[in-house]
Structures are given as structure tokens and as C-alpha cells.
């Protein structure tokens, strides 16, 4: 499994966590840790996720961006170094 840091930012609204977890589930990924904060009206979520070796970071980024665009969310993915 490849381990990544996933950050999701945008206006807070219902369904953000459900959307993120649904995309990860469909991709065969797993959430290992999560921290979320609401700052005034803004949502900030940081996840440590693992994805199958067969999936690239770019593949997951495309899936997340496509799925979260409708919610107006920005996505940042970075590989965890030194795992």
C-alpha cells in the first residue's frame, strides 16, 4: 500500500466526509487517521490514507478532484516519505 497525506479545503457543508470516504472506498483505499477543523465557515480536513500499489497518486487525485469539485472543494495529495 502507498501512504499519502490528503488535505481537503473549502466551504463547510454536509456530506464532505461522506464524499471523501466514498471515493477512497471505491478506489480500494483506507483512511488511517483524520483530523478536521471548521474555521468560521471553512472546512479543513487532513487524512492519512493508504491506496493499493496498483493505483498512482495521479489516479487518486483525478478521482478526488472530479468527485469533490461539485462540492467546491480543493484537494492536495502528497506521498508520505520514510514510511
C-alpha positions, 0 to 999 in steps of 0.5 A: 500500500502507498501512504499519502497525506490528503488535505481537503479545503473549502466551504463547510457543508454536509456530506464532505466526509461522506464524499471523501470516504466514498471515493477512497472506498471505491478506489480500494483505499483506507483512511488511517487517521483524520483530523478536521477543523471548521474555521468560521465557515471553512472546512479543513480536513487532513487524512492519512490514507493508504491506496493499493500499489496498483493505483498512482497518486495521479489516479487518486487525485483525478478521482478526488478532484472530479468527485469533490469539485461539485462540492467546491472543494480543493484537494492536495495529495502528497506521498508520505516519505520514510514510511 
